[in-house]
Amino acid sequence: MPDQLSEPAPPRIHGPVQTEDNVIGLGRKREAPAGPPSFEELFLDVHDRLYRALYFITGSSADAEELMQDAFLKLWERWDRRDTIDDAVGYLFRVALNGVRMRARRARVAGRKIVPTAGARDPFDDVNVQEDVRRMLRGISPRQRTAIVLTEIFGYSSEQAARIMGIKPTTVRVLASQGRAALRDG
């Protein structure tokens, strides 16, 4: 046998062989996208993560779906100016979370409008309270009633009430005290 130097046999490769221009058996080689993803690619990549995040925040599937759709709609409206948006994914999450906060704020405002405040009084309740007070005051003596009305309802001091009633301030305090005790017991 002649002495010839031969090259070793190439290793066996199982599967397609990649060359610079193509992949054997698979057609043209896929290239990495040259620019930013299309809106559809971004939607397919992000919508599931955004939905799950919103679902955990809101606790409602319907609210999460609606907030996600609103966020994508706002991005779609600005898609022709996407070069002004630094991070489209961050923008989507920020818009969606702002939507959550705005809904919570609107719910609080609506709740305040629906629930009557302490300042809003029902005039019929006032009539009922007046009747109850009258009935209770009729159950005590006229002097006790006068002392309570002057000191408790009209806010006079015991000295002022004594001058009005023509008695001593000590007597006014005793009558008011007896009248309150009778009202508590009655």
C-alpha positions as CSV (number, residue, x, y, z in Angstrom):
1,M,0.0,0.0,0.0
2,P,1.3,3.3,-0.9
3,D,2.0,5.7,1.8
4,Q,-0.4,8.4,1.4
5,L,-1.5,10.8,4.0
6,S,-5.2,11.0,3.9
7,E,-7.5,13.3,5.8
8,P,-9.6,11.7,8.6
9,A,-13.2,11.0,7.8
10,P,-15.6,13.7,8.9
11,P,-17.6,12.9,12.0
12,R,-21.1,11.5,11.5
13,I,-23.7,14.1,12.2
14,H,-27.2,13.1,13.1
15,G,-29.8,15.7,12.0
16,P,-29.5,18.7,9.7
17,V,-26.1,20.2,8.9
18,Q,-25.9,23.9,9.3
19,T,-24.1,25.9,6.7
20,E,-23.6,29.6,6.4
21,D,-26.5,30.1,4.1
22,N,-29.0,27.4,4.9
23,V,-29.9,24.4,7.1
24,I,-29.9,21.2,5.1
25,G,-33.3,19.7,5.0
26,L,-35.1,22.7,6.6
27,G,-34.8,25.4,3.9
28,R,-33.5,28.8,4.7
29,K,-31.9,29.6,8.0
30,R,-33.9,31.8,10.4
31,E,-32.3,35.0,11.2
32,A,-32.7,37.0,14.4
33,P,-35.1,39.8,14.0
34,A,-33.4,42.9,12.9
35,G,-35.5,45.4,14.7
36,P,-38.0,45.6,17.5
37,P,-40.8,43.0,17.5
38,S,-44.1,43.6,15.8
39,F,-47.1,44.4,17.8
40,E,-48.4,40.9,17.3
41,E,-45.2,39.4,18.4
42,L,-45.2,41.6,21.5
43,F,-48.8,40.7,22.2
44,L,-48.1,36.9,22.0
45,D,-45.0,37.3,24.2
46,V,-46.5,39.5,26.9
47,H,-50.2,39.0,27.2
48,D,-50.2,35.9,29.4
49,R,-47.7,37.4,31.9
50,L,-49.7,40.7,32.0
51,Y,-53.0,38.9,32.5
52,R,-51.7,36.7,35.3
53,A,-50.2,39.7,37.1
54,L,-53.4,41.6,36.8
55,Y,-55.4,38.6,37.9
56,F,-53.4,38.3,41.1
57,I,-53.7,42.0,41.8
58,T,-57.4,42.4,41.1
59,G,-58.6,38.9,42.0
60,S,-61.0,39.0,39.1
61,S,-60.6,37.3,35.8
62,A,-62.9,39.8,34.0
63,D,-61.2,42.8,35.5
64,A,-57.8,41.4,34.6
65,E,-58.9,40.8,31.0
66,E,-60.4,44.2,30.6
67,L,-57.4,46.0,32.1
68,M,-55.0,44.0,29.9
69,Q,-57.0,44.8,26.8
70,D,-57.1,48.5,27.7
71,A,-53.3,48.5,28.1
72,F,-52.7,46.9,24.8
73,L,-55.2,49.2,23.2
74,K,-53.3,52.2,24.5
75,L,-50.0,50.8,23.2
76,W,-51.6,50.1,19.8
77,E,-52.8,53.7,19.6
78,R,-49.2,54.8,20.1
79,W,-47.6,52.0,18.1
80,D,-46.7,54.4,15.2
81,R,-44.6,56.4,17.7
82,R,-43.1,53.4,19.4
83,D,-39.6,54.9,19.1
84,T,-40.7,57.4,21.9
85,I,-41.5,54.4,24.2
86,D,-38.3,53.1,25.8
87,D,-39.7,49.8,27.0
88,A,-43.0,48.6,25.5
89,V,-43.4,45.8,28.1
90,G,-42.8,48.3,30.9
91,Y,-45.3,50.6,29.3
92,L,-47.9,47.9,29.2
93,F,-47.5,47.0,32.9
94,R,-47.4,50.7,33.9
95,V,-50.6,51.5,32.0
96,A,-52.4,48.4,33.4
97,L,-51.4,49.2,37.0
98,N,-52.5,52.8,36.6
99,G,-55.8,51.4,35.4
100,V,-56.0,49.3,38.6
101,R,-55.4,52.4,40.7
102,M,-57.9,54.5,38.8
103,R,-60.6,51.9,39.2
104,A,-59.9,51.7,43.0
105,R,-60.1,55.5,43.2
106,R,-63.3,55.6,41.3
107,A,-64.8,52.9,43.5
108,R,-63.9,54.9,46.6
109,V,-65.4,58.1,45.3
110,A,-68.6,56.2,44.2
111,G,-68.7,54.6,47.6
112,R,-68.6,58.0,49.3
113,K,-71.5,59.2,47.2
114,I,-73.6,56.2,47.8
115,V,-73.1,55.8,51.6
116,P,-74.7,58.7,53.4
117,T,-72.3,60.8,55.4
118,A,-72.9,61.5,59.1
119,G,-73.9,65.1,58.2
120,A,-76.9,64.0,56.2
121,R,-79.7,63.6,58.6
122,D,-83.2,62.3,58.0
123,P,-85.7,64.8,59.2
124,F,-88.1,62.0,60.2
125,D,-85.4,60.7,62.6
126,D,-85.3,64.2,64.2
127,V,-89.0,64.1,64.8
128,N,-88.8,60.6,66.4
129,V,-86.0,61.8,68.7
130,Q,-87.9,64.9,69.7
131,E,-91.0,62.8,70.5
132,D,-88.8,60.4,72.6
133,V,-87.2,63.3,74.5
134,R,-90.6,64.9,75.2
135,R,-92.0,61.6,76.4
136,M,-89.1,61.0,78.7
137,L,-89.1,64.6,80.1
138,R,-92.8,64.3,80.9
139,G,-91.9,61.4,83.2
140,I,-90.0,63.7,85.6
141,S,-91.1,66.7,87.8
142,P,-91.5,70.1,86.2
143,R,-88.6,71.6,88.2
144,Q,-86.3,68.7,87.2
145,R,-87.4,69.1,83.6
146,T,-86.7,72.8,83.6
147,A,-83.2,72.4,85.2
148,I,-82.3,69.7,82.6
149,V,-83.7,71.7,79.6
150,L,-81.8,74.9,80.7
151,T,-78.5,73.2,81.5
152,E,-78.3,70.3,79.1
153,I,-80.3,71.4,76.1
154,F,-79.8,75.1,76.0
155,G,-76.3,75.0,77.6
156,Y,-76.8,77.5,80.4
157,S,-74.5,77.3,83.4
158,S,-76.1,76.4,86.8
159,E,-75.7,80.1,87.8
160,Q,-77.6,81.3,84.7
161,A,-80.3,78.7,85.1
162,A,-80.6,79.6,88.8
163,R,-81.2,83.3,87.9
164,I,-83.8,82.2,85.3
165,M,-85.6,79.8,87.7
166,G,-85.2,82.1,90.7
167,I,-83.4,79.5,92.9
168,K,-79.9,78.9,94.1
169,P,-77.3,77.4,91.6
170,T,-76.8,74.4,94.0
171,T,-80.5,73.6,93.7
172,V,-80.3,73.7,89.9
173,R,-77.4,71.2,90.0
174,V,-79.4,68.9,92.5
175,L,-82.6,69.1,90.4
176,A,-80.7,68.3,87.1
177,S,-78.8,65.4,88.8
178,Q,-82.1,64.0,90.2
179,G,-83.8,64.4,86.8
180,R,-80.9,62.6,84.9
181,A,-81.1,59.7,87.5
182,A,-84.8,59.5,86.9
183,L,-84.4,59.4,83.1
184,R,-81.8,56.6,83.4
185,D,-84.0,54.6,85.6
186,G,-87.1,55.2,83.6
